[in-house]
Amino acid sequence: MVSLNQIYKYTPAKIKKVTLKTVKSIRKVRATYNTDEYGVHQEALFKVVATTIPRNVVVKLYGDPKLKNIYQRPVWVHCSCEWFTFFCEYPLTKRRSSKIINSNGQANREKNPRQWPYACKHIIAVMSKLPKIKFKLAKMKAPSDEEVEFMLNEIDKYIPGAS
């Protein structure tokens, strides 16, 4: 996995400049602790409006949450914009810092021949908001008595004498 510092370093300067000019608003939708195949992480979902179309940005921060510099922690990112889809998704997926969601899974050898881990202007804009976010524990609903009874009956069917 790569860090936010590495992604920012490799992103072309013109994208960083465009970010300052075009991003109009950033709204945090959700910020929670979560777990996936890479482990426990802090996950933040944002709605970013640049020119006119709102884009969804997901940032997952791995590693120790007590680290002072969050930009050095391993990160998983994704944006719903076309630029991310065609320039960033494949190289970041190769480094386990994203997932093929919108693209066809082929490398863009013409525009990003070295497959550098770029970020789109929406992700660059979100980076400044990350240190101020307060992450919450995800709310989990306890199973009802009927659901617990059903699960125990299902276990008895497949594992005799388990109860």
N, C-alpha and C positions, 0 to 999 in steps of 0.2 A: 504494500500500500504506500501511497505517496502522502505527503503532508500538504496543508494549504500553502505553506511557504514555497514548496516545490512547484505546485500548480501555478501560483502567482508568478514565480520566476520565469517559467517557460511560456506563459501567455504573452502573445505579441503586444507590443506597446500601443499599437493603434486600438486594440480592444480595450485596454485600460483607459485610454483617452475618451473613447466613445462612451464608456460607462459613466463618466462624470457628466457628460453632456446630455445623455438620453434617458437615464433612469429617473423616473418621476416619483415613484413611491415603492416602499418595501413594507409589507405587512406580515408579521409573524402569525402563522395560523396555529401552530402547535409546537411545543418543545417538551419532549418527554425522555425518560430513560427507557431503553428497549434492548432486546436481544435478537440476534440473527445468526446465520452460519459463521460469521466472523467473530462473534462474541458480544459482550455487553457494550453498549454505546449510548451516547446522547444523540437523539435525533431531533432535528428542527425542520419544520416545513414552512416555507415562505410563499407568499404571493407577491411577485415583483412585476411592476408595470414600467416598461421602458417607453417605447413610442406610443403604442395604443393597446396592444394585446397583453393581457396579464399572463404571466408564465409561472409555473410551479417549480420551485427549487427545493430539493431535499439535501440536507447536509447531515451526515452521520459522523460523529467524532468518537474515535476509539482511543484506547489507552487510559491512563490515569486521569480522572477528571480534576484532580488537585493540582495538575501542572499549571504553572502560572501562564506560560505562553501556549495558548491553544492552537496557534498556527503551526506548531511543531508536532502535533499529534497526528497519527495516521487518520485519514479521512476517506469517506465514501460520499460522492456527490452525484447529483443528477438534475438536469433542467429540461423542461419540455420544449425549449426553443429549437429551431431548425439548425442554427449554428452549432449548438452542442451536439445535436444528433449526428451531423455530418463531419465535424472536425474533432470532437472531444470524446464521444462515447466509446469508440473502439480503442484508442490509446489508453484511456483510463481503465477500461475493462481488462486490458492486458496486464495492468498493474493492480488489479483487484480493488480499484477505487471507484468503480461504477459498474453498471450492468447494461448489456444490450437490451434496450427496451423499445426504442423508436426506429433505430436504423436497421439495415439488412445484415449487419455483422461483418461487413467488408471494410478493409482499411482504405482511407482516402489517401492514396499515394501521390496525388497531384498537388493538393493543397497543404498536406501535412506529411511530407515524405519520410521524415525521421520519426514520426509517431510520438511527438512530444506530448506530455500530459497538459493540454490547454484547458482553460475554463472560459465560459462565455461571459458576457458583460453582466448577466443576471447573478451569476455565482460570485463574480468579483464584487458586485455591489453588496451582496449579503455578507461578505467576509468582515466588513466593518461593524456589523450588528452582532456578530457571534459572541464577543466577550461580555456583552451586557445581558445576555439571555439567562433567565432563571429556568432551569429544567425541572420538571415535576415527575413524580412517579406516575406511571400509567395506571388508570383506574381499572380494576378488574372486578367483574361481577362474580360473586360467589354462586355456585350452582344451587338450584333449589333442591328440596328434599326429593321430589319426583325424579330429577335428573340424576341425583346420587344413587337412588334406588335402581334406576335403569342401568347405570354404569356397572353397579355391582352385579346385577342379573346377567349382563353381557359378559363380564369376567367369568362368572360361574359357568357359562356355556362353553368357553374355550379353555379354561383352566380349572379342572375339577378339584374341589377341595381348597380353592384359593381363599375363600372367605373364612 
